[in-house]
Amino acid sequence: MPEKYHIKTRPVPPRGPRIGKHGVVDWREDCARCHNCVKKACVYDRYRQEVDYIRGLTEVSALFFDCMGCFSCVQDCTKGLLRLSINPEYEKLGNRYWKPDIIKTTWLQAETAKIPVSGAGYRGPFSGPGFDSMWTDMSEIVRPTRDGIHGREYISTSVDIGRKLPFLSLNGNQSPASQPPLVSIPMPLIIDLSSPAHTLPKLDPIIEKAAANTGIIALMDSRYRPAKSEHLENIAFYLGPDSPPVPDELMRKTRLVEIADGPSVAARIKALKQVHPEIVVAIRVELTAAGVGRAIELAGLPDVETIHVVADANGDELTTQQPRFLKDMIRQIHTALIEKGGRDEITLMAGGGIALPEHMAKAIICGADLVTINLPLLIALECHLCESCRPGTPCPAKLENVDFNFAVGRMTNLIAAWHDQLIELMGAMGMREARRLRGDVGRAMFFEQLEEETFGKLYGTRTSR
């Protein structure tokens, strides 16, 4: 029996002070010095930690904001001297999509490699735009044998990349006929190219090592040369319209390559297959107004194996006034391919707006075979995701000085935490295989559909959100 997929992790604490959400303001002027002070009874022991933190304080601006926000001390103080406050630096993190809570959760996972459970219940939105309007059906959560990472039943997260045969074909001697090449990876996740606004060449070897540690694949520019030849199996070169060619000896050692969409994609695929017949070729399609139609068109070509559809960093459609979200575009492509009868033959990768592990599972439920990410790994290195981030500008997280082992450890931890959460989610849904999760919308509920079914007859169809 093959060895169970497991990612080796270790705690990697942050380099600087944590930017937490809550802090407690203590107005000591009227303190009664109670023997049973509520600060001593803090279940998270934050007050003792704050005292230790202040003793070693080196920057006046780096105050202690690591409170869990449970309000226990605020409510129980007999003099009413304690007040909960919001860290102004915390509110500056990210943007409208990559909210501070997402960044904080990512930092915690990168530090501990654990599922971010506080014990204080779910504090996120009940519904909202994007993936927040989609809920997974966890009705099988009561089954102890399929209890995620703790259950006895093995849950497979591996997926295959490449073109599949529509049916089994046998030779004259009843042996299976030749099959198209496939690439198997242990979880439905690939590291995508860095966005132009968040490009740092120093991170490329770090991403390479993190991909090798976790067994997944990282997309790299065709100019990149790996530090170790044995890591070539974990690298997929991206060949843009004007990219220099990759040497044939390197291409033959890789399993996957990605090319930009264009009028000559069929010719480029044939040229790459002549160099390396067993390589899988993916086509990168930007989700502009014509992107969905283009992806459906490419899926009908006999030489196309894998299609990689990419939205913007927030998961929105590109270059449109009223952009659709990634999950809706994935569902449209997936449904169209089912109607044409060729969905099982094509691999569909989706990227853009995948910020949390639940987004990975939800994108697969919508119809993607696997997802691609890049910004979560950058956030794992304590990136603030500043709106004004540009190459060459001062970085508050000092990413240009990041240590190699620190960065590799944080990225590896984050991927491991994502894998554990995917297993937990699949176990709660009663799924034992990630391949079967693809397109299974019966395992999810969509707010728009529920709202239409419940209130549509009374109030009509909602025109906009």
C-alpha positions as CSV (number, residue, x, y, z in Angstrom):
1,M,0.0,0.0,0.0
2,P,1.5,3.4,-0.9
3,E,2.6,5.7,1.9
4,K,0.1,8.2,3.2
5,Y,0.6,11.7,1.9
6,H,2.1,13.8,4.7
7,I,3.9,17.1,4.7
8,K,6.6,17.5,7.3
9,T,6.2,20.8,9.2
10,R,7.7,22.8,12.1
11,P,6.7,25.9,13.9
12,V,8.0,29.1,12.3
13,P,7.3,32.1,14.4
14,P,7.1,35.6,12.8
15,R,10.2,37.8,12.5
16,G,8.5,40.8,14.0
17,P,5.6,41.7,16.3
18,R,2.3,40.3,15.3
19,I,-0.3,42.7,13.9
20,G,-3.3,41.5,15.7
21,K,-6.9,42.8,15.5
22,H,-7.8,43.5,19.2
23,G,-6.1,45.1,22.1
24,V,-7.4,46.0,25.6
25,V,-7.1,49.6,26.9
26,D,-6.7,49.5,30.7
27,W,-7.8,52.7,32.5
28,R,-6.0,52.1,35.8
29,E,-6.9,55.4,37.6
30,D,-9.9,53.9,39.5
31,C,-8.7,50.3,39.8
32,A,-9.9,48.6,43.0
33,R,-7.0,46.1,42.9
34,C,-9.4,43.2,43.2
35,H,-7.8,40.0,44.5
36,N,-9.6,38.0,41.7
37,C,-8.8,40.4,38.9
38,V,-10.4,39.5,35.7
39,K,-7.1,40.0,33.9
40,K,-5.6,37.0,35.8
41,A,-8.6,34.9,34.7
42,C,-8.1,35.4,31.0
43,V,-8.6,32.0,29.5
44,Y,-6.0,32.8,26.7
45,D,-3.5,34.2,29.3
46,R,-3.0,37.3,27.1
47,Y,-2.3,39.7,30.0
48,R,0.7,37.7,31.3
49,Q,1.9,37.5,27.7
50,E,1.4,41.3,27.3
51,V,3.6,42.0,30.4
52,D,6.4,39.7,29.0
53,Y,6.0,41.4,25.6
54,I,6.3,44.9,27.0
55,R,9.5,44.0,28.9
56,G,11.2,43.2,25.6
57,L,9.6,46.0,23.6
58,T,12.0,47.8,21.2
59,E,9.6,49.9,19.1
60,V,7.1,52.2,20.7
61,S,4.7,51.7,17.7
62,A,4.7,47.9,18.1
63,L,2.1,47.6,20.8
64,F,0.5,44.4,21.9
65,F,-2.6,43.5,19.8
66,D,-3.0,39.8,20.3
67,C,-6.2,39.8,22.3
68,M,-8.8,37.2,21.2
69,G,-11.7,39.7,21.6
70,C,-13.8,37.4,23.8
71,F,-15.0,40.4,25.9
72,S,-14.8,38.4,29.1
73,C,-12.6,40.8,30.9
74,V,-14.4,43.8,29.6
75,Q,-17.8,42.5,30.8
76,D,-16.6,41.2,34.2
77,C,-14.5,44.1,35.4
78,T,-16.3,45.5,38.4
79,K,-15.1,49.0,37.8
80,G,-15.6,49.0,34.0
81,L,-12.0,50.0,33.4
82,L,-11.3,47.8,30.4
83,R,-12.1,48.6,26.8
84,L,-11.6,46.6,23.7
85,S,-9.9,48.5,20.8
86,I,-9.2,47.8,17.2
87,N,-5.6,48.0,16.0
88,P,-5.4,50.7,13.3
89,E,-2.5,48.9,11.6
90,Y,-4.7,45.8,11.3
91,E,-7.4,47.7,9.5
92,K,-4.8,48.9,6.9
93,L,-4.0,45.3,5.8
94,G,-5.1,44.0,2.4
95,N,-8.0,45.4,0.3
96,R,-11.7,44.9,-0.2
97,Y,-11.3,41.2,-1.1
98,W,-8.1,40.2,0.8
99,K,-9.5,41.4,4.1
100,P,-7.4,41.7,7.3
101,D,-9.1,38.6,8.7
102,I,-7.8,36.5,5.7
103,I,-4.3,37.9,6.1
104,K,-4.3,37.2,9.8
105,T,-5.6,33.6,9.3
106,T,-2.9,33.0,6.7
107,W,-0.2,34.3,9.0
108,L,-1.4,31.9,11.8
109,Q,-1.4,28.9,9.4
110,A,2.1,29.7,8.1
111,E,3.4,29.9,11.7
112,T,1.8,26.8,13.1
113,A,0.8,24.6,10.1
114,K,-2.5,24.0,12.0
115,I,-6.1,24.6,11.2
116,P,-7.0,28.0,12.6
117,V,-9.5,27.1,15.3
118,S,-9.8,29.6,18.2
119,G,-12.5,27.8,20.2
120,A,-14.7,30.9,20.1
121,G,-16.9,29.8,17.2
122,Y,-17.2,31.0,13.7
123,R,-16.9,34.8,13.4
124,G,-17.0,35.2,9.6
125,P,-19.9,36.5,7.5
126,F,-23.0,34.4,7.0
127,S,-23.2,35.4,3.4
128,G,-21.5,37.9,1.1
129,P,-20.0,38.3,-2.4
130,G,-17.8,35.8,-4.1
131,F,-17.2,32.5,-2.4
132,D,-19.0,33.8,0.8
133,S,-22.3,33.2,-1.1
134,M,-21.6,29.5,-1.3
135,W,-21.9,27.0,1.6
136,T,-20.7,23.4,1.7
137,D,-23.0,20.6,2.9
138,M,-21.4,19.0,6.0
139,S,-24.2,16.6,6.8
140,E,-21.8,13.7,7.1
141,I,-19.8,15.3,9.9
142,V,-21.2,12.9,12.4
143,R,-19.3,9.9,10.9
144,P,-16.3,9.2,13.2
145,T,-14.5,6.9,10.8
146,R,-14.4,9.6,8.2
147,D,-13.4,12.3,10.6
148,G,-10.9,14.3,8.4
149,I,-7.3,14.1,9.6
150,H,-8.3,12.0,12.7
151,G,-10.5,9.4,11.0
152,R,-9.6,5.8,10.1
153,E,-10.7,6.1,6.5
154,Y,-8.1,7.4,4.1
155,I,-9.2,10.5,2.1
156,S,-7.4,10.9,-1.1
157,T,-6.6,14.4,-2.3
158,S,-4.5,13.5,-5.3
159,V,-5.6,14.7,-8.8
160,D,-4.5,14.0,-12.4
161,I,-3.5,16.7,-14.9
162,G,-3.8,15.9,-18.6
163,R,-6.2,14.5,-21.2
164,K,-8.2,11.4,-20.3
165,L,-9.6,8.9,-22.7
166,P,-13.4,8.9,-23.1
167,F,-13.6,5.1,-22.8
168,L,-11.3,2.2,-22.3
169,S,-9.6,1.0,-25.5
170,L,-7.9,-2.4,-25.9
171,N,-5.4,-3.8,-28.4
172,G,-5.9,-7.0,-30.2
173,N,-4.3,-9.0,-27.4
174,Q,-6.7,-7.4,-24.9
175,S,-4.0,-5.2,-23.4
176,P,-4.8,-1.5,-22.8
177,A,-4.0,0.8,-25.7
178,S,-1.6,3.6,-25.2
179,Q,-3.0,6.5,-23.1
180,P,-2.2,10.2,-23.1
181,P,0.3,11.4,-20.5
182,L,-0.9,12.3,-17.1
183,V,0.7,14.2,-14.2
184,S,-0.5,13.2,-10.7
185,I,0.0,15.5,-7.8
186,P,-0.9,14.8,-4.2
187,M,-3.3,17.7,-3.7
188,P,-5.4,19.9,-6.1
189,L,-3.1,22.9,-5.8
190,I,-0.4,24.5,-8.0
191,I,1.7,27.5,-7.3
192,D,1.0,30.1,-10.0
193,L,3.2,32.8,-11.4
194,S,3.7,35.9,-9.2
195,S,1.7,38.9,-10.2
196,P,3.7,41.8,-11.7
197,A,2.9,44.0,-8.7
198,H,4.3,41.4,-6.3
199,T,7.3,40.0,-8.1
200,L,10.5,39.4,-6.2
201,P,13.1,37.3,-7.9
202,K,14.6,36.2,-4.6
203,L,11.4,34.3,-3.9
204,D,11.7,31.9,-6.9
205,P,14.2,29.5,-5.3
206,I,12.1,29.6,-2.1
207,I,8.9,28.7,-4.1
208,E,10.9,25.9,-5.8
209,K,12.0,24.4,-2.5
210,A,8.4,24.7,-1.0
211,A,7.0,22.9,-4.1
212,A,9.6,20.1,-3.7
213,N,8.8,19.8,0.0
214,T,5.1,19.4,-0.6
215,G,5.2,17.4,-3.8
216,I,3.2,19.9,-5.8
217,I,4.2,21.9,-8.9
218,A,5.2,25.6,-9.2
219,L,4.8,27.6,-12.4
220,M,8.0,29.5,-13.3
221,D,9.0,31.9,-16.0
222,S,10.9,30.2,-18.8
223,R,14.1,32.2,-17.9
224,Y,14.2,30.6,-14.5
225,R,16.7,27.8,-13.8
226,P,16.2,25.6,-10.8
227,A,18.8,25.3,-8.1
228,K,18.7,21.5,-8.2
229,S,17.9,19.3,-11.2
230,E,15.8,16.9,-9.1
231,H,13.4,19.7,-8.5
232,L,12.5,19.9,-12.2
233,E,9.6,17.4,-11.6
234,N,8.1,20.1,-9.3
235,I,8.5,22.9,-11.9
236,A,6.3,23.8,-14.9
237,F,7.8,26.4,-17.2
238,Y,5.5,29.2,-18.5
239,L,6.1,30.0,-22.2
240,G,4.5,33.4,-23.0
241,P,4.2,34.9,-26.5
242,D,7.7,36.4,-26.3
243,S,9.4,34.1,-23.8
244,P,12.7,32.6,-24.7
245,P,12.6,28.8,-25.3
246,V,13.6,26.4,-22.5
247,P,16.6,24.2,-23.4
248,D,15.4,20.7,-24.6
249,E,17.4,18.9,-21.9
250,L,15.5,20.8,-19.2
251,M,12.2,20.4,-20.9
252,R,12.6,16.6,-21.0
253,K,13.0,16.5,-17.2
254,T,9.7,18.3,-16.5
255,R,6.2,16.9,-16.5
256,L,4.1,20.0,-17.2
257,V,4.5,23.1,-19.2
258,E,2.1,26.0,-19.7
259,I,1.8,28.2,-22.8
260,A,-0.1,31.5,-23.4
261,D,-3.3,31.4,-25.4
262,G,-3.1,32.5,-29.0
263,P,-4.0,31.6,-32.6
264,S,-1.2,29.1,-32.9
265,V,-1.7,27.1,-29.7
266,A,-2.2,23.8,-31.7
267,A,1.2,24.3,-33.5
268,R,3.0,25.1,-30.2
269,I,1.5,22.0,-28.6
270,K,2.8,19.8,-31.4
271,A,6.2,21.4,-31.3
272,L,6.5,20.8,-27.5
273,K,5.3,17.2,-28.0
274,Q,8.1,16.6,-30.5
275,V,10.7,17.6,-27.9
276,H,9.0,15.7,-25.0
277,P,6.1,13.4,-26.0
278,E,5.2,12.6,-22.4
279,I,4.9,16.2,-21.3
280,V,1.4,17.7,-20.4
281,V,0.7,21.1,-22.0
282,A,-1.6,23.5,-20.3
283,I,-3.0,26.6,-22.0
284,R,-3.4,29.8,-20.0
285,V,-6.6,31.7,-20.7
286,E,-7.3,35.0,-19.1
287,L,-10.9,35.4,-18.0
288,T,-11.8,38.5,-19.9
289,A,-15.3,39.0,-21.4
290,A,-14.4,36.5,-24.1
291,G,-12.4,34.2,-21.8
292,V,-15.2,31.8,-20.9
293,G,-16.1,31.3,-24.6
294,R,-12.5,30.8,-25.5
295,A,-11.9,28.1,-22.8
296,I,-15.0,26.2,-24.1
297,E,-13.7,26.5,-27.7
298,L,-10.2,25.2,-26.7
299,A,-11.7,22.2,-24.9
300,G,-13.1,21.1,-28.3
301,L,-9.7,20.9,-29.9
302,P,-8.3,17.3,-30.0
303,D,-4.7,18.3,-29.0
304,V,-5.7,20.4,-25.9
305,E,-5.1,18.6,-22.6
306,T,-5.4,21.1,-19.9
307,I,-6.9,24.6,-19.7
308,H,-5.8,27.1,-17.0
309,V,-8.4,29.9,-16.6
310,V,-7.2,32.9,-14.6
311,A,-9.2,35.8,-13.1
312,D,-7.7,38.9,-11.4
313,A,-6.2,38.8,-7.9
314,N,-9.7,39.4,-6.4
315,G,-11.3,36.6,-8.5
316,D,-13.1,39.1,-10.8
317,E,-13.5,39.0,-14.6
318,L,-10.9,41.0,-16.4
319,T,-11.5,44.2,-18.4
320,T,-15.2,44.4,-17.9
321,Q,-17.5,47.1,-16.3
322,Q,-19.6,44.5,-14.4
323,P,-17.2,41.6,-13.7
324,R,-18.5,38.1,-12.9
325,F,-16.8,36.2,-10.1
326,L,-14.5,33.2,-10.6
327,K,-17.0,30.6,-9.2
328,D,-19.7,31.6,-11.6
329,M,-17.3,31.5,-14.6
330,I,-16.0,28.1,-13.6
331,R,-19.6,26.8,-13.3
332,Q,-20.4,28.1,-16.8
333,I,-17.4,26.4,-18.4
334,H,-18.0,23.2,-16.5
335,T,-21.7,23.0,-17.5
336,A,-20.9,23.8,-21.1
337,L,-18.3,21.0,-21.4
338,I,-20.8,18.6,-19.8
339,E,-23.4,19.5,-22.4
340,K,-20.8,19.0,-25.2
341,G,-20.0,15.6,-23.7
342,G,-16.3,16.1,-23.2
343,R,-15.9,17.3,-19.6
344,D,-14.2,14.2,-18.3
345,E,-11.5,14.4,-21.1
346,I,-10.2,17.9,-20.2
347,T,-8.4,19.1,-17.0
348,L,-9.6,22.5,-15.9
349,M,-7.3,24.6,-13.6
350,A,-8.6,27.8,-12.1
351,G,-6.8,30.7,-10.5
352,G,-7.5,34.2,-9.1
353,G,-9.2,35.0,-5.9
354,I,-8.3,31.7,-4.2
355,A,-7.5,33.1,-0.7
356,L,-8.5,30.4,1.7
357,P,-8.5,26.6,1.7
358,E,-12.3,26.7,1.6
359,H,-12.1,28.6,-1.7
360,M,-10.0,25.7,-3.1
361,A,-12.8,23.2,-2.2
362,K,-15.5,25.5,-3.4
363,A,-13.8,26.1,-6.8
364,I,-13.5,22.3,-7.2
365,I,-17.2,21.8,-6.4
366,C,-18.0,24.5,-9.0
367,G,-16.2,22.4,-11.6
368,A,-12.4,23.0,-11.5
369,D,-10.1,20.0,-11.2
370,L,-7.6,22.0,-9.2
371,V,-6.7,25.5,-8.4
372,T,-3.6,27.8,-8.6
373,I,-2.5,30.3,-6.0
374,N,0.4,32.8,-5.5
375,L,-0.7,35.6,-3.1
376,P,-1.4,33.4,-0.1
377,L,2.3,32.2,-0.2
378,L,3.4,35.8,-0.3
379,I,1.2,36.6,2.7
380,A,2.7,33.7,4.5
381,L,6.0,35.6,4.6
382,E,4.2,38.4,6.6
383,C,3.3,40.4,3.5
384,H,0.8,43.2,4.3
385,L,-0.6,43.1,0.7
386,C,-0.3,46.9,0.5
387,E,-2.4,48.6,-2.2
388,S,0.6,50.7,-3.1
389,C,3.0,47.8,-3.5
390,R,5.3,48.2,-6.5
391,P,8.7,46.7,-7.3
392,G,11.4,48.9,-5.7
393,T,9.2,50.6,-3.1
394,P,10.0,50.1,0.6
395,C,8.3,47.0,2.0
396,P,6.9,47.1,5.6
397,A,7.4,43.3,5.8
398,K,11.0,43.6,4.5
399,L,10.5,40.7,2.1
400,E,13.8,41.6,0.4
401,N,15.6,40.5,3.5
402,V,13.7,37.3,4.2
403,D,15.7,34.3,5.2
404,F,15.6,31.3,2.9
405,N,14.8,28.6,5.6
406,F,12.3,30.9,7.3
407,A,10.4,31.5,4.0
408,V,10.5,27.8,2.9
409,G,9.2,26.8,6.4
410,R,6.3,29.3,6.3
411,M,5.2,28.3,2.8
412,T,5.4,24.6,3.6
413,N,3.4,25.1,6.7
414,L,0.7,27.0,4.8
415,I,0.3,24.3,2.2
416,A,0.2,21.7,4.9
417,A,-2.6,23.6,6.7
418,W,-4.5,23.9,3.4
419,H,-4.2,20.2,2.9
420,D,-5.5,19.3,6.4
421,Q,-8.5,21.7,6.0
422,L,-9.4,20.1,2.6
423,I,-9.4,16.7,4.3
424,E,-11.5,18.0,7.1
425,L,-14.0,19.5,4.7
426,M,-14.2,16.4,2.5
427,G,-14.6,14.2,5.6
428,A,-17.5,16.4,6.7
429,M,-19.1,16.1,3.3
430,G,-18.6,12.3,3.2
431,M,-16.2,12.5,0.3
432,R,-13.2,10.1,0.1
433,E,-11.6,11.4,-3.1
434,A,-10.9,14.9,-4.4
435,R,-11.5,13.7,-8.0
436,R,-15.1,12.9,-7.2
437,L,-15.6,16.3,-5.6
438,R,-15.3,18.1,-8.9
439,G,-18.5,19.6,-10.1
440,D,-20.6,17.9,-7.3
441,V,-22.8,21.0,-6.7
442,G,-25.1,18.7,-4.7
443,R,-22.5,19.1,-1.9
444,A,-23.0,22.8,-1.8
445,M,-25.7,25.5,-1.3
446,F,-25.7,28.8,-3.2
447,F,-27.2,31.8,-1.6
448,E,-28.6,33.2,-4.9
449,Q,-30.5,30.0,-5.6
450,L,-31.9,29.7,-2.1
451,E,-32.9,33.3,-2.1
452,E,-34.7,32.9,-5.4
453,E,-36.5,29.8,-4.3
454,T,-37.6,31.3,-1.0
455,F,-38.4,34.9,-1.9
456,G,-38.5,35.0,-5.7
457,K,-42.2,34.5,-6.0
458,L,-42.9,37.2,-3.4
459,Y,-40.4,39.9,-4.4
460,G,-39.2,39.0,-7.9
461,T,-35.7,38.3,-9.2
462,R,-32.8,40.3,-7.6
463,T,-31.2,42.5,-10.3
464,S,-27.9,43.3,-8.6
465,R,-26.0,42.6,-5.3
